[in-house]
């Protein structure tokens, strides 16, 4: 409830938002930041590289476990 605690939470939220925006830029996926946040909330305890997590699969013929986002859909 202190001013310092509130400012800390605001700074952390801003840093997370900027990091996700950077990941979105690097991965070139067409999702909104809200969709990315929802996906991260579902996989919060999964240890994986975030850049690899949001990396587009390229050309694939079927859903397999090598791409985390598509494997979650099956």
WOTAFEN-V155073 format. One record per residue. RES is the residue in one letter. D_CENTER is the distance of its C-alpha to the mean C-alpha in whole Angstrom. Layout:
res = [RES,RES]
d_center = [D_CENTER,D_CENTER]
This chain:
res = [X,X,X,X,X,X,X,X,X,X,X,X,X,X,X,X,X,X,X,X,X,X,X,X,X,X,X,X,X,X,X,X,X,X,X,X,X,X,X,X,X,X,X,X,X,X,X,X,X,X,X,X,X,X,X,X,X,X,X,X,X,X,X,X,X,X,X,X,X,X,X,X,X,X]
d_center = [29,30,29,28,25,24,24,22,19,19,18,16,14,15,13,10,10,12,9,6,9,10,7,8,12,12,10,12,11,13,10,10,8,9,8,5,6,8,6,5,9,10,9,10,13,12,12,11,10,6,8,10,7,6,10,12,15,18,21,21,24,23,20,20,18,17,14,12,10,14,15,14,16,19]
